[in-house]
Amino acid sequence: MMTISDKHNCCGCSACQQACPKQCISMQQDAEGFLYPQVDTSSCIDCGLCEKVCPFLHPYESRTPIHSYAAINNDEQVRMESSSGGIFTLLAEQVINDGGVVFGARFDKNWQVTLDHTETIDGLAAFRGSKYVQACVGDTYAKCSKFLKAGRKVMYSGTPCQIAGLKHYLRKEYDNLLTVDFVCHGVPSPKVWEKYLHELVETVNLQGVLMRDKQHEGWKRFNFVLDYKKEGKMISLSSWHQKNDYMNAFLRDMILRPSCYACKAKECRSHSDITIADFWGIQSIRPAMDDDKGTGLVLIHTAKGKGYVPFDKMKYNEVTFEEGYRNNSAIYRSAKPWPRRTEFFRQLDNEDGVVELIRKSLRPTAKMCLKSFTKKLLTYPIRIVRKAIFIMGEGKTEITQRNIHKENLNVVAIPVAILRTYMISSIKFRDKQKGWSQYSITIEMQKNENSIIKLKI
């Protein structure tokens, strides 16, 4: 029988509910707004099927992609409407053109996010774009299974844990199934989203939501936009994502599902055929692929997945997996809960306004400020010393800021042993020997009386 004693161990995929032969499991919303399985014990026959299909009880092994690409959809309009370079639409069109079905996330009539399916190219528009709310899976696993057994091609897209849930639910591989997940930061509470919308606009008048609008300031400085009607006039409420309260609560990991802080689908453990994401940092890895309209990262895990990629309809450049995840830590690292997360949800139903509660909860405490300042103070000189010693070890006698940048030293492991041997004896952050305007940072490191290193940066 499925029992959830620790909410960190349930991602809400609903595989257990859909697999139950007696239909005695329902998904119920908790106080934070997340869905969890509830078992009607009077109907349960203890068959254990719910536990067999749970992706958290039986996590997959981690994998390394067989191919990694930076990619851009050639259709400019579709790319501007999409995340991840518009690659989702290219994959989905392949399936629909072969008479298949595509599952994806869309907004429902109440502007909550739900998983649904379409059999038309036009129907893909609702699935495009990021939606930072946990999607309700509903009965889509069961529907997917019926399509597959009928011989239809199916593309199922979702978060890594949703894909893992589907694979466990099906309990066998299907040649006619293409699974596509996306690199996931974590899923926010539908309850927080609902309260946020009601506070800003009346949902009956809401006409559109764009959580990643690129039209105004580009892909990297995307805007959060709500379009709604008021007194017969269309109004667009737009803000830079780093100034938007809901996005701040999401990006600072305050409103995520508990399982997102201990995700068992990281490191490509969903066993999808393809993973897509925004290729953050592309400007320093493949500058020619960056026009600030959105570049996708495409990770191919299976030969079947590669067969669905329409290379003739996109601009692409193969990269290493390390280049792909370098600026996308969500591939392998779970989010860390904001220190005031528990207090935020405790007050969620008591506060008149969720916006003010978000702002109050995200305000750093004196302890947090002190911790951040201390960390920067202690690590700053060490980072400098590591870079400087590395250059010195290459035979350079003069250490300057210029040749540090020239060496492109983003990741340095060599100096660690030296740092353990030499102790920092003094640091001058503004050594004015060459004048006030050309001051340098001088660091003295000492091993013993006869072994002293002086570095000027």
Buried (B, 14 or more C-beta within 10 A) or exposed (E): BBEBEEBBBBBBBBBBBBBBEEEBBBBEEBEBBBBBBBBEEEEBEEEEBBBBBBBBBEBBEEBEBEBBBBBBBEBEEBBBBBBBBBBBBBBBBBBBEEEBBBBBBBBEEEBBBBBBBBEEEEBBBBBBBBBBBBBBBBEBBEBBBEBBEEEBBBBBBBBBBBBBBBBBBBEEEBEBBBBBBBBBBBBBBBBBBBBBBEEBBEBEEBEEBBBBBBEEBBBEEBBBBBBBBEEEEEEEEBBBBEEBBBBBBBBBBBBBBBBBBEBBBBBBBBBBBBBBBBBBBBBEBBEEBBEEBBBBBBBBBBEBBBEBBBEEBBBBBEBEBEBBBBBBBBBBEBBEBBBBBEBBBEBBEEBEEBBEBBEBBBEEEEEEEEEEEEEEEEEEBEEBBBBBBBBBEEEEEEBBBEBBEEBEBEEBEEBEEBBEEBEBEEBBEEBEEEEEEEBBBBBBBBEEEEEEBEBBB
